[in-house]
Amino acid sequence: MKAALEISSAAYLQLRRLIMNEIQAETALGMSLPEIEAAVGQIIVSNVHQHRLYLNQAEQRRLTREVVDDMVRLGPLQALMDDPDISDIMVNGPAHIFIEKRGRLQETHQRFRDEEHLMNLAQRIASGVGRRIDEASPMVDARLPDGSRVNIIAPPLALDGACISIRKFSRFAMSLDSLASRGSLSAAMVEFLKIAAAARLNILISGGTGSGKTTLLNALSQHINNDERIVTIEDAAELRLQQPHVVRLETRPASLEGKGEITQRDLLKNALRMRPDRILLGEVRGAEAFDMLQAMNTGHDGSVSTLHANSPSDAMLRLENMLNMGSVNMSSSLIRRQLASAIDLLVQVERGADGQRRVTCISEIAPGADADLVCNDLFRWHPNRAEYLASGHWPNFDDKLHAADLLLACRGVLGVVSGVQEVSGANA
């Protein structure tokens, strides 16, 4: 009996093209995933027998999956999207795909066939949010159906081929306790943050890119009472609150004609008319800081936001600059007094060289001498001792703790008993 011919790379690509011609992408979009897989699988079986191509069942299934991924999913990136341990995917041209997995950056073996293959995926992602990606419009921010954030930058701006950056949407919301089990903070810090959320303290979470700000915000939100009306404002919806009364708002970029943009500041102003108990602002980065501050100072206690900054002092400086953008009539001393009055806590998060994400300090924001601001540490990570320590400092938000009947509980967690300040620590 004549031996079957082993399939060559050229025949393999020819078979892929044949499938794509028989089932157009537009047609596939109107079919369910099982229907597409069944149709593609049938075409493969038929052509394997017709052309006597040696393709075993495992290879046929792999080819089916690859073609379906190319048609209606994310092509070579789909397997990475399906891996729950991967948090970020970075495509640097067709031949270099990197991931962040468990806090570490590494290159994968995944590849696009060529630049055209990569651009086809980029254009499909962009069209999914009503945008386009080409030489005339080479940058796009988008959100995938599962909530993952995507940034695309294409030639001529990207010199070595289109670049796609995906921040994956986590399927599971981390709790404060689970973060502590990973060494991100101590048990005492967990209890204090639970108290802070229940006592409706205004909290700012500060940190660098990928340090875990949104993860911590999600974890904090789990300790908001179910009877409160919460409004969330984000550029790309990532927060997943479990409370029954949540209004989710998302910004809208300008159209290709430069019209129709809805900013975070627009949404924040509107949110104040919606009778919110709390406002969660995904990230403050501009003039909306002024409106956020006004909200915190006018009865919307318990509001939380994140900010890009490398230290508490940097965070306060950035916030002060943003407030200057939002209001030209406020002096620096007035801005600082407003900051000290509005923000109760600043939580600094960092990602270390080893990939470990940690809450490096929890600080009270308070007025200082000469109309300055001070960040009084309540907890801090000490790397030389590999230990989280409480400072023993007692903060100035007794009224909120007393109103929530959490004053004594907070004293115990902070190591402050009957006005005596002590130092306590908990291993990570």
N, C-alpha and C positions, 0 to 999 in steps of 0.2 A: 504494500500500500504506500502510496506516495506521501512523504512526510509533509506536514503542514509547515508553511513558511512562517518564520518568526517575524513579528511586526517590526518595521523600521521606524525611526523617528519621523521620517517624511510621511510614511503611511499613517502613523499615529496622528499627526497634525491634519492630514487629509481627512481622516475619519472624523475628527473634531469639526472641521469646516463643513463636512457633509451634514452632520447633525444640526449645526447652526443654520444651515440653509433650509433644511427640511422643517425646522421649528423656529420661526422667526421670534426675536426677542419680544416684539409687540404681542404676538400670539401667546407667548409663555406667560406674560404678565396677567393674562386673563384666566390662567389655569392655576389649580392648587398645586402645592409642592409635590404631593404623591402622584398627581396626574403628569406633571412634567417629568418626574423621575421614571415613571412607567413608560412614557413615550420615548424618552431618550434611550432607556435600556433596550426597548424593542428594536430601535434603529441600529444599535450597536450589535445585538445578537444577529440581526438579519445580515448586516454587512460583514461580520466576522465569518459567517458561513459562506456567504456569496464569494468573498475574495480569499477564503482559506487563510485568514489571518490567525496567528497563534496568540490568543489573548484569553488567559484562564478566567475563571469566574471572579476572582479577587481583583484582577486587573480591569475587568469589565465594570465591576462596581466602582472602582477608583475613577475610571474614565467617566462613568455616569455622574459621579459626585462632582468631578472637576467641571464638566460641561454645565451642569445645573447651577453650580456656584457662579460660573462665568455669566450665565444668562440672567439669573434673577437674584443672586446673592452677592457676596463680595470677593468672588474669584479666589486667588491664592491666600487672601486674608481671612477667609471664612473659618478655616481650621483654628487660626489664632483667636478669632472672636469667640469660638466655642470653648476655648480653654479658660476655666474660671480663675486660674492662677495668674493670668496675664492681665495687667492693668492698663498698659499703654502699647500701642503699635505705631511704629514710625517707618515710613517708606521713603527712602532716599534714592529715587530713580528705580528703574525696573529690576536691578540686580542686587539691591541692598535693602533688606527688611529687618529692622531691629524691634525688639520687644523689651518691656520691663516686666520681669517675672519675679514675684516675691521680693521686690525692692531692688533687683539687680538688672542692669542693662546687658543685653546679649544679642548677637546677630543670629538670625534663623537661616534655615536652608530653603525657605520659600522664595520663589522668584516669579516675576512676570515674564512672559515670553519676550516682550520688547516694549518700547515706549508706547506704541499704539495700544497694546493690551492694557497698559497702566492708565493711559488717558481715557480709554473707553470706560473703565471703572470710575475714574474721577468724574467724567461727564454724567454717568448714571447717578452717582451720589448727588451731584449738584442739581440735576433735573428733578430729583426727588423732593427738593425743597424750593422748586420754582426758580432756580438760579442756573447760570451757565458758567462753564470754565473753558476759556480759550485765550488767545493772545490779547484780545480786547478786554477781557475780564479775567485776569489770571489768578485771582485770590477769592476764595469762598470759605465762609464758616457755615457749617451745616450740623444737623442732628439726625442720626440714624433712627429708624423706627423703634429700636429698643432703648433709646435715650442717650446713646453714646455720642460724645462731641467729636466733630471732625473739622480739621482745617486742611485746606488744599491750596497749594501754590504751584503754579505751572510755568513752563517756559513762556516768554523769555526771561522772567524773573528768576526762576530756578534753573541754574546753568547746567546741571547734570541730570535733568529729567524731572518730571513732576514729583512733588513731595506730598505725602498724605500723613497727617498725624491724627491718631484716634485715641481719645481718652475714653476707655470703656466704661459703660454704665454697670456698676456692680449689681449682681442679681440679689445679693443678700446685704441688708443694712446691718452694719456692725453696731453692737451695743458698747456702752462704756465699760462694762465688765469684760467683754471679749477683747477690747483694746488693752485693758489691764493685763489680761492673760498672755498677751503678746509682748508685754514689757513696754507699752507705749505710755503708761502712767501708772501710779501706785494706787493701791486700794483706798488710801485716804483721799487722794485726789479725785477718785471716782465718786466717793461719798460727798465730797465738797461740791463737785459739779452737779450732782443730782440735787443737792440743796439749792445751788445757785439757780438752776432751771425752775425748781418748784417755787422759789421765793421771788421769781420774776425779776431777776437781775438783768440789766442790759449788758450783753457780752459781745466783745469783738474778738474774733479768732484770726490770728495773724500768722503768716508763714510764707515760705517760698513756693515755687511751682512744684506740684507733686508731693507736698509735705503732708497732706492728709487733712486739709482744712475742711473740705466738704464732708469727708467721712466723719470727722468729729462733730460737725454741725448736725448731721443726720443722727448721730448717737445722742447728742444733747436733746434733740427735738423729741425723743422718745419719752422724756420726762415732763412734757407739757401736759397739763390737765386736758381731759377729753371734752370738757364743757367750754373750752375757749375757742373763739373764732380766729383762725390763723390765716394770714395772707403771705404767700411766698412770691418773691420776685427774682427772676433769674434770666441770664442771657440764654442759657441752655438748661432746660429743666432736668435737674439731677436729684433734688431732694425728694425723699419718699417718706412722707409722714403717714403715720397710722391712725391719727385722730380722725374723728368723723366729720369735723367742720373745718375743712381746708379749702382755700381758694388759691389756685395755682395760676400765676401770671408769667408770661414769657415775652421778652422783647422781640421786636421785628426789625430786621435790617432794611435799609432803603432798597427800592427797586432799581432796576438797571437804569431807569431815568432819574435816579436820585430822589425819589419821592416815597412817602409812606413810612418813613422810619419812626418807630416807637421805642424810645430809650427807657432805661431803668428809672430815670428821673420822672418821665411822663407817667410810668406805672406807679411809682411811689406816691406821686401827688394824687393819682386816682385812688390808690389804696387807702389813703387817709379819709376818703369819703365813703368807705365801705364798712365802717364801724368795726375795724379789726381790734382784737384784744392783743395780738402780737403780730409783728411784721418780721419775717425772715428774709433778709436780702442776701442773695447768693454770693455776691462779691461787690464791694463798693470800690469804685475806681475813678470817680470824677465828681462832677458838680452835684450828683445825687446825695453826696455825703451831707450837704447842708440840710436837705429835706429829711434824711434819716435822723440827724441830730435833733431837728425840731420835733420829729415824731417821738423820740425817746424822752424829750423834755415836756411833752404835752399829753401824758397819760397813757402812752403805749409801752409801759414797762414790760420787760421780758423779751424785748426785741434782740435779735442776734444777726450779725453779719460777719463776713470774712474780708480779709484785706491782704494783699501781697506786701510783705515786709520781712526783713531778716532779723529784727529784734523789736522788743516793745518800744524802745525810744524811736527807732525808725518808723514804726507804725504810727506813733503819735505825730511825728513830723510830716509823714505823708498825708495823714488825715487833716492836719492843719492846712497844708497846701491845697487839698481838695476843697476844704471849707472856704478858702480864699477865692476859689474858682466859682463857688456857688453864691457867695455874697461879697460884694466889694465894699460894703458899708460897715464891716465889723473889724475892729482893731485886733491885733494879735492877742492882747491880754484878754479881751472879751471872748475870743474864740477858745482860748485855753480854759477859761472859766466855764464856758458852755460844755466843753469836752469833759471836764472833771465832773460837772453836774449830770451829764447824760450817761456816760459810760461807767459802769461799775467794775467790770472785770476785763482784762486783756489776757487771752490764752495764746501763748506762743508755741507753735509746732514746728518741728524741723525733721528733715530726713538726713541721717548721718551717712558717712562714707560707706558704711556697711549695709546701707539700704534700710536700716531700722528707722521707723517713724516714731518720734517721741514728742510728748508735751514737755517742753524744756522749762517752762515757767508759767505760773498763774499769778497775775499781778493785779493789785487794786490800782485804779487810776484816781489820783487825788491831787488837789491844788497844792502847789509848793510855794516857796518864797519868791518874791518879785514877779508875781503873776505867771509863774512857771508851772509845769506839770511834773509830777513824780509818779513813778511806777513802783509801788511797794510790793515786793514779792511776798506771796503767801506760800507758794511751793516752788521749788526749783530742782532741776536735775543737776547733780554734781558728777561729771564724768570721771573725775579722778577717784571717786569713791564708788562709782557705779550705783548710785543711790538717789532716790527722791527724798528731799527733806522739806519739812514745813518750817517756816521761819519763826513762828510764834507771834507774828504781827497780827493785831486785831483790826479789821477794816472798818470803814465808816459807813456801812449800810445796815446798821442795827435796826432801823425802822422797818425795812423790807423783811428782814429776818424775823422780827417780832410779829409783824402782821401775818406772816405765814406760819407762826408758831414753830420756828426752826432755830431760834436763837441758841438754845442750849445744845442742840445737835451740832450746830456749826462750831460752837466753842470746843466741843469734844474733838471734832475732826481736825481743827486747826491747832490743837494742843494748847488752848488757852482756857484755863480753869480758874474761875473766881478772880479774873483780872491778872493772874500770874502767867507770864509768857514762858512757854517752854519750847524746846526744839525736839521734834519727833521725825522719824524717817520710816520709809517702807521700801523694801527691796523691790526692784522691777520684776 
